[in-house]
Amino acid sequence: MDIQTLTAFFMWCTILNGALLTLWVAMFMLAPDFVYRTQSRWFPVPRETFDLTFYAFLGLFKIIFLVFNVTPYVALLIVG
């Protein structure tokens, strides 16, 4: 596998996961009650617990996104 193929792979991973992260943040900022009502049908938890869990997963996803998508992509751009 050459550097151009890896760079293209990580570029698309970064774009797709960045879009997913943006959508996730937008949904929680623009329609938090809708998200809570939708999720509480399957997982009945108090609102405070839901918000804390949601922010924790959002932060974890952001860290994973930066470490495993953006960093390799930028490194491959520098090397290539």
Backbone as CSV, one residue per row, in Angstrom:
resi,resn,N_x,N_y,N_z,CA_x,CA_y,CA_z,C_x,C_y,C_z
1,MET,0.851,-1.171,0.000,0.000,0.000,0.000,0.899,1.236,0.000
2,ASP,0.619,2.156,-0.878,1.462,3.340,-0.980,0.879,4.511,-0.174
3,ILE,1.666,5.574,-0.081,1.284,6.718,0.745,0.049,7.419,0.183
4,GLN,-0.095,7.482,-1.125,-1.263,8.151,-1.706,-2.552,7.424,-1.346
5,THR,-2.529,6.108,-1.351,-3.717,5.333,-0.995,-4.061,5.529,0.480
6,LEU,-3.058,5.492,1.328,-3.298,5.716,2.758,-3.805,7.126,3.021
7,THR,-3.237,8.093,2.321,-3.668,9.478,2.497,-5.130,9.635,2.078
8,ALA,-5.497,9.027,0.960,-6.890,9.097,0.507,-7.814,8.399,1.500
9,PHE,-7.387,7.257,2.025,-8.186,6.535,3.007,-8.432,7.381,4.247
10,PHE,-7.368,7.955,4.810,-7.523,8.759,6.017,-8.248,10.073,5.740
11,MET,-8.144,10.587,4.521,-8.895,11.783,4.170,-10.393,11.493,4.246
12,TRP,-10.825,10.369,3.644,-12.244,10.032,3.665,-12.712,9.647,5.065
13,CYS,-11.854,8.978,5.830,-12.211,8.672,7.224,-12.419,9.957,8.014
14,THR,-11.538,10.927,7.806,-11.644,12.200,8.506,-12.901,12.949,8.087
15,ILE,-13.202,12.954,6.805,-14.401,13.649,6.321,-15.665,13.000,6.877
16,LEU,-15.765,11.686,6.779,-16.978,10.994,7.232,-17.156,11.089,8.749
17,ASN,-16.100,10.854,9.490,-16.221,10.920,10.944,-16.394,12.358,11.428
18,GLY,-15.790,13.319,10.728,-16.014,14.725,11.063,-17.455,15.134,10.815
19,ALA,-18.033,14.640,9.735,-19.448,14.921,9.457,-20.342,14.284,10.513
20,LEU,-20.018,13.066,10.914,-20.789,12.404,11.961,-20.686,13.169,13.282
21,LEU,-19.503,13.618,13.634,-19.314,14.401,14.854,-20.086,15.713,14.783
22,THR,-20.040,16.373,13.643,-20.768,17.627,13.465,-22.272,17.411,13.565
23,LEU,-22.766,16.343,12.942,-24.192,16.029,13.021,-24.610,15.728,14.452
24,TRP,-23.771,14.976,15.156,-24.059,14.612,16.535,-24.156,15.860,17.415
25,VAL,-23.194,16.774,17.255,-23.206,18.009,18.041,-24.402,18.873,17.654
26,ALA,-24.671,18.982,16.358,-25.790,19.811,15.902,-27.124,19.283,16.428
27,MET,-27.312,17.976,16.393,-28.562,17.409,16.896,-28.736,17.687,18.384
28,PHE,-27.658,17.581,19.128,-27.787,17.795,20.563,-27.940,19.273,20.893
29,MET,-27.370,20.159,20.078,-27.504,21.592,20.347,-28.853,22.139,19.874
30,LEU,-29.336,21.667,18.732,-30.551,22.225,18.147,-31.831,21.549,18.627
31,ALA,-31.746,20.267,18.956,-32.949,19.539,19.365,-32.651,18.589,20.523
32,PRO,-32.223,19.116,21.670,-31.872,18.207,22.774,-33.070,17.443,23.333
33,ASP,-34.238,18.080,23.350,-35.419,17.387,23.874,-35.837,16.240,22.958
34,PHE,-35.740,16.448,21.659,-36.068,15.395,20.698,-35.125,14.201,20.866
35,VAL,-33.836,14.485,21.020,-32.853,13.408,21.199,-33.139,12.659,22.501
36,TYR,-33.425,13.410,23.564,-33.711,12.756,24.842,-34.978,11.900,24.760
37,ARG,-36.042,12.431,24.169,-37.291,11.660,24.058,-37.087,10.397,23.226
38,THR,-36.336,10.521,22.144,-36.097,9.368,21.278,-35.312,8.287,22.006
39,GLN,-34.271,8.682,22.712,-33.433,7.704,23.390,-34.076,7.163,24.662
40,SER,-34.872,7.976,25.326,-35.461,7.513,26.586,-36.544,6.455,26.369
41,ARG,-36.994,6.289,25.151,-37.941,5.194,24.877,-37.263,3.840,25.049
42,TRP,-35.997,3.757,24.664,-35.257,2.497,24.773,-34.487,2.379,26.085
43,PHE,-33.978,3.500,26.563,-33.158,3.505,27.778,-33.729,4.531,28.743
44,PRO,-34.600,4.119,29.643,-35.212,5.082,30.564,-34.219,5.536,31.642
45,VAL,-33.635,6.710,31.443,-32.702,7.288,32.400,-33.129,8.722,32.687
46,PRO,-32.766,9.243,33.854,-33.068,10.650,34.147,-32.337,11.587,33.181
47,ARG,-32.874,12.780,33.002,-32.314,13.739,32.043,-30.867,14.109,32.392
48,GLU,-30.554,14.294,33.656,-29.198,14.672,34.058,-28.198,13.579,33.699
49,THR,-28.574,12.339,33.937,-27.709,11.212,33.594,-27.528,11.108,32.086
50,PHE,-28.605,11.334,31.350,-28.525,11.301,29.894,-27.581,12.374,29.377
51,ASP,-27.712,13.597,29.884,-26.832,14.678,29.433,-25.372,14.378,29.743
52,LEU,-25.105,13.879,30.938,-23.734,13.555,31.320,-23.171,12.452,30.438
53,THR,-23.941,11.419,30.206,-23.496,10.315,29.350,-23.283,10.785,27.920
54,PHE,-24.176,11.614,27.435,-24.070,12.125,26.077,-22.803,12.942,25.900
55,TYR,-22.533,13.845,26.838,-21.315,14.655,26.767,-20.062,13.797,26.906
56,ALA,-20.114,12.765,27.732,-18.958,11.884,27.890,-18.665,11.140,26.589
57,PHE,-19.689,10.598,25.955,-19.479,9.904,24.681,-19.062,10.874,23.578
58,LEU,-19.595,12.078,23.603,-19.197,13.083,22.627,-17.719,13.437,22.784
59,GLY,-17.275,13.617,24.006,-15.868,13.890,24.253,-14.974,12.732,23.873
60,LEU,-15.399,11.519,24.186,-14.622,10.336,23.810,-14.522,10.199,22.295
61,PHE,-15.625,10.423,21.598,-15.609,10.333,20.142,-14.706,11.403,19.539
62,LYS,-14.713,12.604,20.124,-13.864,13.678,19.622,-12.389,13.331,19.790
63,ILE,-12.025,12.771,20.925,-10.629,12.376,21.153,-10.230,11.266,20.190
64,ILE,-11.083,10.262,20.032,-10.787,9.170,19.107,-10.690,9.684,17.681
65,PHE,-11.563,10.605,17.306,-11.534,11.206,15.977,-10.212,11.928,15.732
66,LEU,-9.777,12.707,16.689,-8.522,13.442,16.523,-7.309,12.520,16.473
67,VAL,-7.288,11.518,17.336,-6.125,10.634,17.423,-6.039,9.664,16.255
68,PHE,-7.156,9.072,15.871,-7.115,8.003,14.879,-7.500,8.418,13.459
69,ASN,-7.961,9.646,13.267,-8.313,10.104,11.929,-7.497,11.316,11.505
70,VAL,-7.565,12.382,12.288,-6.922,13.630,11.887,-5.404,13.530,11.980
71,THR,-4.895,12.991,13.073,-3.441,12.915,13.245,-2.757,12.077,12.171
72,PRO,-3.224,10.864,11.851,-2.570,10.126,10.767,-2.692,10.826,9.415
73,TYR,-3.829,11.470,9.174,-4.005,12.172,7.905,-3.014,13.325,7.774
74,VAL,-2.883,14.116,8.816,-1.936,15.242,8.780,-0.506,14.719,8.670
75,ALA,-0.178,13.646,9.379,1.170,13.078,9.286,1.459,12.587,7.883
76,LEU,0.501,11.951,7.247,0.705,11.478,5.877,0.807,12.646,4.895
77,LEU,0.083,13.721,5.146,0.233,14.894,4.296,1.624,15.499,4.427
78,ILE,2.158,15.506,5.636,3.507,16.046,5.845,4.550,15.158,5.191
79,VAL,4.431,13.855,5.359,5.404,12.912,4.779,5.314,12.887,3.267
80,GLY,4.082,12.880,2.751,3.893,12.763,1.311,4.161,14.066,0.631
